[in-house]
Amino acid sequence: MPGIRAELSIDDPSGCPVADASRSSDVPVREVRWSDTADGTVEQFALADDAAEDFEEVFDYGDRTVYEFDRDPDGSCFCEAIEERLGPVAEVIARDGTLRVAVHAGDVDGLRELIGDLGDAFGPVRLEYLVQTEADEAGAEVIPVDLDRLTDRQREVVSTAYEMGYFDYPREANATEVAAALGIKPSTFSEHLAVAQSKLLGELLDRH
């Protein structure tokens, strides 16, 4: 069956303890897991340095430490908002206050609507990575996204951002730096990127 893997990122998600822990660390926060209990939600994450001293240490692997904290399931969690719509997230990584969340989905239309709703609730959400598979008699085939839907300016924006490492994780260039290289305002860069993202998702939708 067709399927989609997408990686979404959000800068400075309000009230996210994992994102907060990543701000004081030189390495990414990984292995993020959580479960609901009668008293709330228990969440754990792994970090390869000792920058998470504000959290309870529960296990030391030597090369990384697992930390734990409790939080209220009040609907303010970016990852749980994704799970409510799509199901379990595949991976969560945090670095410098930015969350990057990988998801698998079978519905492209639902993914596009989710990105819009997340943006309304949490602020700008970027689609960092997108790949679709399509099953045929020979098995699953990875289907590339057609960039012909983009205007020359939109392709220039996406290409420049890619070449400067805007889509890398950790990011090698921020929106201000890419906008300066293009000679445009950061807000204009964000607008071009958002439109390009919408077009590429639309291109996937047309295949169904």
C-alpha positions as CSV (number, residue, x, y, z in Angstrom):
1,M,0.0,0.0,0.0
2,P,1.2,3.6,-0.5
3,G,2.8,5.3,2.4
4,I,4.5,8.5,3.5
5,R,7.4,9.3,5.8
6,A,7.5,12.9,6.8
7,E,9.8,14.8,9.2
8,L,8.3,18.0,10.7
9,S,10.2,20.5,12.8
10,I,9.2,23.4,15.0
11,D,11.4,26.0,16.6
12,D,11.1,26.8,20.3
13,P,7.9,24.8,21.1
14,S,6.4,26.5,24.1
15,G,6.5,24.5,27.3
16,C,8.3,21.5,25.9
17,P,10.8,20.1,28.6
18,V,12.7,18.1,26.0
19,A,13.2,21.1,23.8
20,D,14.3,23.1,26.9
21,A,16.8,20.3,27.8
22,S,18.4,20.5,24.3
23,R,19.1,24.2,24.7
24,S,21.9,23.6,27.2
25,S,23.4,20.6,25.5
26,D,26.0,20.4,22.7
27,V,24.5,17.1,21.5
28,P,20.9,16.2,20.4
29,V,18.3,14.8,22.8
30,R,17.2,11.4,21.5
31,E,15.2,8.3,22.4
32,V,12.2,10.4,23.5
33,R,9.4,8.2,24.9
34,W,6.3,8.8,27.0
35,S,3.4,6.9,28.5
36,D,0.2,7.9,30.3
37,T,-0.4,7.1,33.9
38,A,-3.3,7.7,36.3
39,D,-1.6,10.9,37.5
40,G,-0.5,12.3,34.2
41,T,2.2,11.5,31.6
42,V,5.7,10.2,32.3
43,E,8.3,11.1,29.7
44,Q,11.9,9.9,29.3
45,F,14.8,11.0,27.0
46,A,18.4,10.2,26.5
47,L,21.3,12.6,26.4
48,A,25.0,12.0,25.9
49,D,26.2,14.7,28.3
50,D,25.2,16.0,31.7
51,A,23.3,19.1,30.6
52,A,19.9,17.8,31.9
53,E,20.6,18.3,35.6
54,D,17.1,19.7,36.2
55,F,15.6,16.2,35.4
56,E,15.6,12.9,37.3
57,E,18.3,10.5,36.2
58,V,16.9,7.0,35.9
59,F,19.7,5.1,34.1
60,D,23.3,5.5,33.0
61,Y,24.5,3.6,29.9
62,G,28.0,5.1,30.1
63,D,27.8,6.9,26.7
64,R,24.4,8.4,27.5
65,T,22.0,8.9,30.4
66,V,18.3,8.5,30.5
67,Y,16.3,11.2,32.3
68,E,12.6,11.3,33.3
69,F,10.0,13.9,34.2
70,D,6.3,14.1,34.7
71,R,3.9,16.4,32.9
72,D,0.2,17.0,32.7
73,P,-1.6,15.7,29.5
74,D,-3.1,19.2,28.9
75,G,-3.0,19.2,25.1
76,S,0.1,21.5,24.9
77,C,2.5,18.8,23.7
78,F,3.5,19.0,20.1
79,C,4.2,15.3,19.7
80,E,1.0,14.2,21.4
81,A,-1.0,16.5,19.1
82,I,0.5,14.7,16.2
83,E,-0.3,11.3,17.7
84,E,-3.9,12.2,18.2
85,R,-4.2,12.7,14.4
86,L,-1.8,10.2,12.9
87,G,-0.9,7.6,15.5
88,P,2.5,7.0,17.1
89,V,5.4,9.1,16.0
90,A,8.5,7.3,14.6
91,E,11.2,9.4,16.1
92,V,11.8,12.6,18.1
93,I,15.0,14.5,18.2
94,A,15.6,17.9,19.9
95,R,18.5,20.3,19.3
96,D,19.0,23.9,20.3
97,G,15.4,24.2,21.3
98,T,14.1,22.8,18.0
99,L,12.0,19.6,17.8
100,R,12.2,17.3,14.8
101,V,9.5,14.7,14.6
102,A,9.3,11.8,12.1
103,V,5.9,10.3,11.3
104,H,4.5,7.6,8.9
105,A,1.2,8.2,7.3
106,G,-1.0,6.7,4.6
107,D,-3.1,9.8,3.9
108,V,-1.3,12.8,2.2
109,D,-4.4,15.0,2.6
110,G,-4.5,14.3,6.3
111,L,-0.8,15.2,6.6
112,R,-1.3,18.5,4.9
113,E,-4.3,19.4,7.1
114,L,-2.2,18.3,10.2
115,I,0.6,20.7,9.3
116,G,-1.8,23.6,9.0
117,D,-3.5,22.7,12.3
118,L,-0.2,22.3,14.1
119,G,0.9,25.7,12.7
120,D,-2.3,27.3,14.1
121,A,-1.8,25.7,17.5
122,F,2.0,25.9,18.0
123,G,3.4,28.3,15.4
124,P,5.2,27.8,12.1
125,V,5.9,24.1,11.3
126,R,8.4,23.1,8.6
127,L,8.2,20.0,6.4
128,E,11.9,19.1,6.5
129,Y,11.7,15.7,4.7
130,L,9.1,13.9,2.6
131,V,9.1,10.6,0.8
132,Q,6.3,8.4,-0.6
133,T,6.3,4.7,-1.4
134,E,3.9,3.1,-3.9
135,A,3.3,-0.6,-4.0
136,D,3.2,-2.5,-7.3
137,E,3.7,-6.1,-8.4
138,A,7.5,-5.7,-7.9
139,G,7.1,-4.5,-4.3
140,A,7.4,-1.0,-2.7
141,E,8.9,1.7,-4.8
142,V,10.1,5.1,-3.5
143,I,8.4,7.9,-5.5
144,P,10.3,11.2,-5.8
145,V,8.5,14.5,-5.6
146,D,8.3,16.4,-8.8
147,L,9.8,19.9,-8.5
148,D,8.2,21.1,-11.7
149,R,5.3,22.5,-9.8
150,L,7.5,25.2,-8.3
151,T,8.2,28.6,-9.9
152,D,11.7,29.5,-10.7
153,R,11.8,31.7,-7.6
154,Q,10.5,29.0,-5.4
155,R,13.0,26.5,-6.7
156,E,15.8,29.1,-6.1
157,V,14.6,29.5,-2.5
158,V,14.4,25.8,-1.9
159,S,17.7,25.1,-3.6
160,T,19.6,27.9,-1.8
161,A,18.2,26.7,1.5
162,Y,19.3,23.2,0.8
163,E,22.8,24.2,-0.3
164,M,23.3,26.3,2.8
165,G,22.2,23.5,5.1
166,Y,18.9,24.9,6.2
167,F,17.3,21.4,6.0
168,D,20.2,19.7,7.7
169,Y,19.9,18.5,11.3
170,P,21.4,20.3,13.1
171,R,20.8,23.2,10.8
172,E,23.8,24.9,9.3
173,A,22.0,28.1,8.3
174,N,18.9,29.8,9.7
175,A,16.1,31.6,7.9
176,T,17.8,35.0,8.3
177,E,21.0,33.8,6.8
178,V,19.3,32.1,3.8
179,A,17.1,35.2,3.2
180,A,20.2,37.4,3.2
181,A,21.9,35.2,0.6
182,L,18.7,35.5,-1.5
183,G,18.4,39.2,-1.0
184,I,15.0,39.0,0.6
185,K,13.4,39.5,4.0
186,P,13.2,36.4,6.3
187,S,9.4,36.7,6.2
188,T,9.4,36.6,2.4
189,F,11.7,33.5,2.6
190,S,9.2,31.8,4.9
191,E,6.3,32.6,2.6
192,H,8.1,31.2,-0.4
193,L,9.0,28.1,1.5
194,A,5.5,27.6,2.8
195,V,4.0,27.9,-0.7
196,A,6.6,25.4,-2.1
197,Q,5.8,23.0,0.7
198,S,2.0,23.2,-0.1
199,K,2.6,22.7,-3.8
200,L,4.8,19.6,-3.2
201,L,2.2,18.1,-0.9
202,G,-0.4,18.8,-3.5
203,E,1.7,17.0,-6.1
204,L,1.5,13.9,-3.9
205,L,-2.2,14.3,-3.4
206,D,-2.8,14.3,-7.2
207,R,-1.3,10.8,-7.4
208,H,-4.1,9.3,-5.3
